[in-house]
């Protein structure tokens, strides 16, 4: 679960956005360095999407998909 209001309300130690984003940045830079392509699964932050956009603008062969949002609670 991402770090935020909901994780705090549930008493869970969420994963900070910077953790996901730094891994994606590393992977796209490594793909650029070795001239390979990379597919990123389950993006879950706006910053991750921006990193993929940046990588594509540099000509890095990167594709990605996002994590679907959970359905709203019933009530």
PDB file as gemmi writes it, atoms N, CA and C in Angstrom:
CRYST1    1.000    1.000    1.000  90.00  90.00  90.00 P 1                      
ATOM      1  N   UNK A   1       0.838  -1.163   0.000  1.00  0.00           N  
ATOM      2  CA  UNK A   1       0.000   0.000   0.000  1.00  0.00           C  
ATOM      3  C   UNK A   1       0.892   1.238   0.000  1.00  0.00           C  
ATOM      4  N   UNK A   2       0.494   2.230  -0.791  1.00  0.00           N  
ATOM      5  CA  UNK A   2       1.241   3.481  -0.796  1.00  0.00           C  
ATOM      6  C   UNK A   2       1.059   4.211   0.526  1.00  0.00           C  
ATOM      7  N   UNK A   3       2.091   4.930   0.900  1.00  0.00           N  
ATOM      8  CA  UNK A   3       2.049   5.730   2.118  1.00  0.00           C  
ATOM      9  C   UNK A   3       1.071   6.883   1.927  1.00  0.00           C  
ATOM     10  N   UNK A   4       0.217   7.113   2.895  1.00  0.00           N  
ATOM     11  CA  UNK A   4      -0.725   8.220   2.794  1.00  0.00           C  
ATOM     12  C   UNK A   4      -1.759   8.175   3.901  1.00  0.00           C  
ATOM     13  N   UNK A   5      -2.836   8.911   3.716  1.00  0.00           N  
ATOM     14  CA  UNK A   5      -3.881   9.033   4.723  1.00  0.00           C  
ATOM     15  C   UNK A   5      -4.513   7.678   5.028  1.00  0.00           C  
ATOM     16  N   UNK A   6      -4.846   6.925   3.975  1.00  0.00           N  
ATOM     17  CA  UNK A   6      -5.513   5.636   4.184  1.00  0.00           C  
ATOM     18  C   UNK A   6      -4.596   4.657   4.909  1.00  0.00           C  
ATOM     19  N   UNK A   7      -3.319   4.584   4.518  1.00  0.00           N  
ATOM     20  CA  UNK A   7      -2.410   3.666   5.218  1.00  0.00           C  
ATOM     21  C   UNK A   7      -2.285   4.054   6.685  1.00  0.00           C  
ATOM     22  N   UNK A   8      -2.260   5.354   6.957  1.00  0.00           N  
ATOM     23  CA  UNK A   8      -2.165   5.815   8.352  1.00  0.00           C  
ATOM     24  C   UNK A   8      -3.422   5.452   9.131  1.00  0.00           C  
ATOM     25  N   UNK A   9      -4.596   5.627   8.500  1.00  0.00           N  
ATOM     26  CA  UNK A   9      -5.856   5.288   9.178  1.00  0.00           C  
ATOM     27  C   UNK A   9      -5.938   3.799   9.485  1.00  0.00           C  
ATOM     28  N   UNK A  10      -5.361   2.983   8.599  1.00  0.00           N  
ATOM     29  CA  UNK A  10      -5.387   1.537   8.809  1.00  0.00           C  
ATOM     30  C   UNK A  10      -4.260   1.050   9.705  1.00  0.00           C  
ATOM     31  N   UNK A  11      -3.372   1.962  10.090  1.00  0.00           N  
ATOM     32  CA  UNK A  11      -2.253   1.590  10.936  1.00  0.00           C  
ATOM     33  C   UNK A  11      -1.177   0.802  10.200  1.00  0.00           C  
ATOM     34  N   UNK A  12      -1.115   0.992   8.881  1.00  0.00           N  
ATOM     35  CA  UNK A  12      -0.123   0.286   8.069  1.00  0.00           C  
ATOM     36  C   UNK A  12       1.017   1.224   7.707  1.00  0.00           C  
ATOM     37  N   UNK A  13       2.206   0.684   7.702  1.00  0.00           N  
ATOM     38  CA  UNK A  13       3.359   1.453   7.244  1.00  0.00           C  
ATOM     39  C   UNK A  13       3.390   1.409   5.723  1.00  0.00           C  
ATOM     40  N   UNK A  14       2.899   2.425   5.085  1.00  0.00           N  
ATOM     41  CA  UNK A  14       2.837   2.440   3.629  1.00  0.00           C  
ATOM     42  C   UNK A  14       4.201   2.619   2.988  1.00  0.00           C  
ATOM     43  N   UNK A  15       4.272   2.290   1.697  1.00  0.00           N  
ATOM     44  CA  UNK A  15       5.502   2.417   0.913  1.00  0.00           C  
ATOM     45  C   UNK A  15       5.545   3.822   0.337  1.00  0.00           C  
ATOM     46  N   UNK A  16       6.560   4.618   0.606  1.00  0.00           N  
ATOM     47  CA  UNK A  16       6.599   5.992   0.095  1.00  0.00           C  
ATOM     48  C   UNK A  16       6.769   6.017  -1.424  1.00  0.00           C  
ATOM     49  N   UNK A  17       6.184   7.020  -2.058  1.00  0.00           N  
ATOM     50  CA  UNK A  17       6.237   7.162  -3.516  1.00  0.00           C  
ATOM     51  C   UNK A  17       7.670   7.168  -4.031  1.00  0.00           C  
ATOM     52  N   UNK A  18       8.578   7.786  -3.288  1.00  0.00           N  
ATOM     53  CA  UNK A  18       9.969   7.875  -3.736  1.00  0.00           C  
ATOM     54  C   UNK A  18      10.607   6.493  -3.889  1.00  0.00           C  
ATOM     55  N   UNK A  19      10.160   5.510  -3.146  1.00  0.00           N  
ATOM     56  CA  UNK A  19      10.716   4.163  -3.269  1.00  0.00           C  
ATOM     57  C   UNK A  19      10.397   3.584  -4.647  1.00  0.00           C  
ATOM     58  N   UNK A  20       9.146   3.670  -5.067  1.00  0.00           N  
ATOM     59  CA  UNK A  20       8.749   3.193  -6.395  1.00  0.00           C  
ATOM     60  C   UNK A  20       9.439   4.004  -7.490  1.00  0.00           C  
ATOM     61  N   UNK A  21       9.411   5.300  -7.350  1.00  0.00           N  
ATOM     62  CA  UNK A  21       9.932   6.181  -8.396  1.00  0.00           C  
ATOM     63  C   UNK A  21      11.434   6.016  -8.593  1.00  0.00           C  
ATOM     64  N   UNK A  22      12.170   5.812  -7.524  1.00  0.00           N  
ATOM     65  CA  UNK A  22      13.614   5.652  -7.664  1.00  0.00           C  
ATOM     66  C   UNK A  22      13.966   4.342  -8.367  1.00  0.00           C  
ATOM     67  N   UNK A  23      13.198   3.297  -8.133  1.00  0.00           N  
ATOM     68  CA  UNK A  23      13.435   2.020  -8.811  1.00  0.00           C  
ATOM     69  C   UNK A  23      13.136   2.143 -10.304  1.00  0.00           C  
ATOM     70  N   UNK A  24      12.049   2.825 -10.639  1.00  0.00           N  
ATOM     71  CA  UNK A  24      11.707   3.004 -12.051  1.00  0.00           C  
ATOM     72  C   UNK A  24      12.756   3.860 -12.752  1.00  0.00           C  
ATOM     73  N   UNK A  25      13.201   4.918 -12.113  1.00  0.00           N  
ATOM     74  CA  UNK A  25      14.245   5.755 -12.702  1.00  0.00           C  
ATOM     75  C   UNK A  25      15.510   4.943 -12.935  1.00  0.00           C  
ATOM     76  N   UNK A  26      15.886   4.133 -11.972  1.00  0.00           N  
ATOM     77  CA  UNK A  26      17.070   3.273 -12.122  1.00  0.00           C  
ATOM     78  C   UNK A  26      16.920   2.341 -13.312  1.00  0.00           C  
ATOM     79  N   UNK A  27      15.763   1.702 -13.398  1.00  0.00           N  
ATOM     80  CA  UNK A  27      15.557   0.720 -14.464  1.00  0.00           C  
ATOM     81  C   UNK A  27      15.575   1.352 -15.853  1.00  0.00           C  
ATOM     82  N   UNK A  28      14.949   2.520 -16.017  1.00  0.00           N  
ATOM     83  CA  UNK A  28      14.960   3.134 -17.351  1.00  0.00           C  
ATOM     84  C   UNK A  28      16.351   3.648 -17.711  1.00  0.00           C  
ATOM     85  N   UNK A  29      17.110   4.127 -16.733  1.00  0.00           N  
ATOM     86  CA  UNK A  29      18.468   4.569 -17.020  1.00  0.00           C  
ATOM     87  C   UNK A  29      19.369   3.388 -17.379  1.00  0.00           C  
ATOM     88  N   UNK A  30      19.185   2.263 -16.708  1.00  0.00           N  
ATOM     89  CA  UNK A  30      19.951   1.060 -17.058  1.00  0.00           C  
ATOM     90  C   UNK A  30      19.579   0.570 -18.459  1.00  0.00           C  
ATOM     91  N   UNK A  31      18.290   0.602 -18.798  1.00  0.00           N  
ATOM     92  CA  UNK A  31      17.859   0.197 -20.141  1.00  0.00           C  
ATOM     93  C   UNK A  31      18.492   1.094 -21.196  1.00  0.00           C  
ATOM     94  N   UNK A  32      18.542   2.395 -20.915  1.00  0.00           N  
ATOM     95  CA  UNK A  32      19.178   3.321 -21.849  1.00  0.00           C  
ATOM     96  C   UNK A  32      20.663   2.992 -21.991  1.00  0.00           C  
ATOM     97  N   UNK A  33      21.314   2.738 -20.897  1.00  0.00           N  
ATOM     98  CA  UNK A  33      22.757   2.483 -20.894  1.00  0.00           C  
ATOM     99  C   UNK A  33      23.140   1.258 -21.726  1.00  0.00           C  
ATOM    100  N   UNK A  34      22.341   0.193 -21.609  1.00  0.00           N  
ATOM    101  CA  UNK A  34      22.677  -1.039 -22.328  1.00  0.00           C  
ATOM    102  C   UNK A  34      21.932  -1.177 -23.651  1.00  0.00           C  
ATOM    103  N   UNK A  35      21.070  -0.203 -23.963  1.00  0.00           N  
ATOM    104  CA  UNK A  35      20.347  -0.229 -25.231  1.00  0.00           C  
ATOM    105  C   UNK A  35      19.257  -1.281 -25.300  1.00  0.00           C  
ATOM    106  N   UNK A  36      18.616  -1.541 -24.173  1.00  0.00           N  
ATOM    107  CA  UNK A  36      17.537  -2.533 -24.153  1.00  0.00           C  
ATOM    108  C   UNK A  36      16.200  -1.845 -23.920  1.00  0.00           C  
ATOM    109  N   UNK A  37      15.167  -2.626 -23.947  1.00  0.00           N  
ATOM    110  CA  UNK A  37      13.854  -2.086 -23.625  1.00  0.00           C  
ATOM    111  C   UNK A  37      13.461  -2.565 -22.235  1.00  0.00           C  
ATOM    112  N   UNK A  38      12.485  -1.876 -21.659  1.00  0.00           N  
ATOM    113  CA  UNK A  38      12.022  -2.254 -20.324  1.00  0.00           C  
ATOM    114  C   UNK A  38      10.520  -2.000 -20.246  1.00  0.00           C  
ATOM    115  N   UNK A  39       9.811  -2.900 -19.583  1.00  0.00           N  
ATOM    116  CA  UNK A  39       8.382  -2.735 -19.325  1.00  0.00           C  
ATOM    117  C   UNK A  39       8.205  -2.644 -17.814  1.00  0.00           C  
ATOM    118  N   UNK A  40       7.534  -1.599 -17.372  1.00  0.00           N  
ATOM    119  CA  UNK A  40       7.303  -1.373 -15.944  1.00  0.00           C  
ATOM    120  C   UNK A  40       5.857  -1.774 -15.628  1.00  0.00           C  
ATOM    121  N   UNK A  41       5.708  -2.702 -14.700  1.00  0.00           N  
ATOM    122  CA  UNK A  41       4.379  -3.184 -14.302  1.00  0.00           C  
ATOM    123  C   UNK A  41       3.863  -2.436 -13.081  1.00  0.00           C  
ATOM    124  N   UNK A  42       2.593  -2.142 -13.082  1.00  0.00           N  
ATOM    125  CA  UNK A  42       1.870  -1.649 -11.909  1.00  0.00           C  
ATOM    126  C   UNK A  42       2.332  -0.293 -11.381  1.00  0.00           C  
ATOM    127  N   UNK A  43       2.489   0.692 -12.262  1.00  0.00           N  
ATOM    128  CA  UNK A  43       2.775   2.045 -11.767  1.00  0.00           C  
ATOM    129  C   UNK A  43       1.652   2.463 -10.826  1.00  0.00           C  
ATOM    130  N   UNK A  44       2.006   3.136  -9.747  1.00  0.00           N  
ATOM    131  CA  UNK A  44       0.955   3.552  -8.812  1.00  0.00           C  
ATOM    132  C   UNK A  44       1.108   4.986  -8.335  1.00  0.00           C  
ATOM    133  N   UNK A  45       2.069   5.734  -8.880  1.00  0.00           N  
ATOM    134  CA  UNK A  45       2.198   7.142  -8.483  1.00  0.00           C  
ATOM    135  C   UNK A  45       2.286   8.038  -9.715  1.00  0.00           C  
ATOM    136  N   UNK A  46       1.868   9.274  -9.555  1.00  0.00           N  
ATOM    137  CA  UNK A  46       1.971  10.247 -10.645  1.00  0.00           C  
ATOM    138  C   UNK A  46       3.436  10.479 -11.014  1.00  0.00           C  
ATOM    139  N   UNK A  47       4.308  10.452 -10.019  1.00  0.00           N  
ATOM    140  CA  UNK A  47       5.729  10.635 -10.279  1.00  0.00           C  
ATOM    141  C   UNK A  47       6.295   9.530 -11.162  1.00  0.00           C  
ATOM    142  N   UNK A  48       5.830   8.313 -10.981  1.00  0.00           N  
ATOM    143  CA  UNK A  48       6.280   7.200 -11.820  1.00  0.00           C  
ATOM    144  C   UNK A  48       5.862   7.416 -13.271  1.00  0.00           C  
ATOM    145  N   UNK A  49       4.653   7.891 -13.465  1.00  0.00           N  
ATOM    146  CA  UNK A  49       4.172   8.193 -14.827  1.00  0.00           C  
ATOM    147  C   UNK A  49       5.047   9.273 -15.452  1.00  0.00           C  
ATOM    148  N   UNK A  50       5.408  10.277 -14.681  1.00  0.00           N  
ATOM    149  CA  UNK A  50       6.264  11.351 -15.202  1.00  0.00           C  
ATOM    150  C   UNK A  50       7.649  10.831 -15.577  1.00  0.00           C  
ATOM    151  N   UNK A  51       8.174   9.903 -14.806  1.00  0.00           N  
ATOM    152  CA  UNK A  51       9.477   9.327 -15.129  1.00  0.00           C  
ATOM    153  C   UNK A  51       9.401   8.564 -16.451  1.00  0.00           C  
ATOM    154  N   UNK A  52       8.332   7.808 -16.659  1.00  0.00           N  
ATOM    155  CA  UNK A  52       8.165   7.084 -17.923  1.00  0.00           C  
ATOM    156  C   UNK A  52       8.045   8.075 -19.081  1.00  0.00           C  
ATOM    157  N   UNK A  53       7.299   9.140 -18.896  1.00  0.00           N  
ATOM    158  CA  UNK A  53       7.193  10.173 -19.946  1.00  0.00           C  
ATOM    159  C   UNK A  53       8.560  10.780 -20.256  1.00  0.00           C  
ATOM    160  N   UNK A  54       9.322  11.074 -19.220  1.00  0.00           N  
ATOM    161  CA  UNK A  54      10.656  11.636 -19.393  1.00  0.00           C  
ATOM    162  C   UNK A  54      11.537  10.658 -20.168  1.00  0.00           C  
ATOM    163  N   UNK A  55      11.481   9.380 -19.780  1.00  0.00           N  
ATOM    164  CA  UNK A  55      12.303   8.364 -20.454  1.00  0.00           C  
ATOM    165  C   UNK A  55      11.932   8.264 -21.931  1.00  0.00           C  
ATOM    166  N   UNK A  56      10.647   8.254 -22.228  1.00  0.00           N  
ATOM    167  CA  UNK A  56      10.211   8.196 -23.623  1.00  0.00           C  
ATOM    168  C   UNK A  56      10.696   9.419 -24.401  1.00  0.00           C  
ATOM    169  N   UNK A  57      10.689  10.585 -23.756  1.00  0.00           N  
ATOM    170  CA  UNK A  57      11.137  11.809 -24.436  1.00  0.00           C  
ATOM    171  C   UNK A  57      12.629  11.752 -24.766  1.00  0.00           C  
ATOM    172  N   UNK A  58      13.377  10.931 -24.026  1.00  0.00           N  
ATOM    173  CA  UNK A  58      14.812  10.723 -24.290  1.00  0.00           C  
ATOM    174  C   UNK A  58      15.055   9.612 -25.297  1.00  0.00           C  
ATOM    175  N   UNK A  59      13.984   8.966 -25.738  1.00  0.00           N  
ATOM    176  CA  UNK A  59      14.121   7.886 -26.704  1.00  0.00           C  
ATOM    177  C   UNK A  59      14.378   6.529 -26.086  1.00  0.00           C  
ATOM    178  N   UNK A  60      14.211   6.418 -24.782  1.00  0.00           N  
ATOM    179  CA  UNK A  60      14.386   5.127 -24.114  1.00  0.00           C  
ATOM    180  C   UNK A  60      13.174   4.257 -24.436  1.00  0.00           C  
ATOM    181  N   UNK A  61      13.421   2.998 -24.787  1.00  0.00           N  
ATOM    182  CA  UNK A  61      12.350   2.078 -25.173  1.00  0.00           C  
ATOM    183  C   UNK A  61      11.687   1.525 -23.917  1.00  0.00           C  
ATOM    184  N   UNK A  62      10.715   2.264 -23.398  1.00  0.00           N  
ATOM    185  CA  UNK A  62      10.035   1.884 -22.165  1.00  0.00           C  
ATOM    186  C   UNK A  62       8.533   1.855 -22.397  1.00  0.00           C  
ATOM    187  N   UNK A  63       7.901   0.824 -21.859  1.00  0.00           N  
ATOM    188  CA  UNK A  63       6.447   0.742 -21.822  1.00  0.00           C  
ATOM    189  C   UNK A  63       6.048   0.510 -20.369  1.00  0.00           C  
ATOM    190  N   UNK A  64       4.786   0.757 -20.072  1.00  0.00           N  
ATOM    191  CA  UNK A  64       4.331   0.608 -18.692  1.00  0.00           C  
ATOM    192  C   UNK A  64       2.827   0.416 -18.658  1.00  0.00           C  
ATOM    193  N   UNK A  65       2.368  -0.074 -17.527  1.00  0.00           N  
ATOM    194  CA  UNK A  65       0.937  -0.152 -17.250  1.00  0.00           C  
ATOM    195  C   UNK A  65       0.717   0.254 -15.797  1.00  0.00           C  
ATOM    196  N   UNK A  66      -0.494   0.643 -15.500  1.00  0.00           N  
ATOM    197  CA  UNK A  66      -0.791   1.140 -14.161  1.00  0.00           C  
ATOM    198  C   UNK A  66      -1.583   0.133 -13.351  1.00  0.00           C  
ATOM    199  N   UNK A  67      -1.537   0.298 -12.049  1.00  0.00           N  
ATOM    200  CA  UNK A  67      -2.314  -0.523 -11.143  1.00  0.00           C  
ATOM    201  C   UNK A  67      -3.753  -0.025 -11.162  1.00  0.00           C  
ATOM    202  N   UNK A  68      -4.710  -0.916 -11.378  1.00  0.00           N  
ATOM    203  CA  UNK A  68      -6.103  -0.457 -11.370  1.00  0.00           C  
ATOM    204  C   UNK A  68      -6.501   0.017  -9.978  1.00  0.00           C  
ATOM    205  N   UNK A  69      -7.336   1.032  -9.961  1.00  0.00           N  
ATOM    206  CA  UNK A  69      -7.819   1.558  -8.675  1.00  0.00           C  
ATOM    207  C   UNK A  69      -8.819   0.581  -8.083  1.00  0.00           C  
ATOM    208  N   UNK A  70      -8.834   0.455  -6.765  1.00  0.00           N  
ATOM    209  CA  UNK A  70      -9.821  -0.435  -6.142  1.00  0.00           C  
ATOM    210  C   UNK A  70     -11.215   0.146  -6.297  1.00  0.00           C  
ATOM    211  N   UNK A  71     -12.233  -0.688  -6.276  1.00  0.00           N  
ATOM    212  CA  UNK A  71     -13.592  -0.165  -6.373  1.00  0.00           C  
ATOM    213  C   UNK A  71     -13.930   0.661  -5.136  1.00  0.00           C  
ATOM    214  N   UNK A  72     -14.841   1.618  -5.290  1.00  0.00           N  
ATOM    215  CA  UNK A  72     -15.226   2.415  -4.107  1.00  0.00           C  
ATOM    216  C   UNK A  72     -15.931   1.526  -3.091  1.00  0.00           C  
ATOM    217  N   UNK A  73     -15.820   1.887  -1.809  1.00  0.00           N  
ATOM    218  CA  UNK A  73     -16.487   1.074  -0.785  1.00  0.00           C  
ATOM    219  C   UNK A  73     -18.004   1.147  -0.922  1.00  0.00           C  
ATOM    220  N   UNK A  74     -18.642   0.073  -0.553  1.00  0.00           N  
ATOM    221  CA  UNK A  74     -20.114   0.048  -0.590  1.00  0.00           C  
ATOM    222  C   UNK A  74     -20.630   0.736   0.666  1.00  0.00           C  
ATOM    223  N   UNK A  75     -21.735   1.384   0.506  1.00  0.00           N  
ATOM    224  CA  UNK A  75     -22.235   2.021   1.714  1.00  0.00           C  
ATOM    225  C   UNK A  75     -23.390   2.781   1.506  1.00  0.00           C  
TER     226      UNK A  75                                                      
END                                                                             
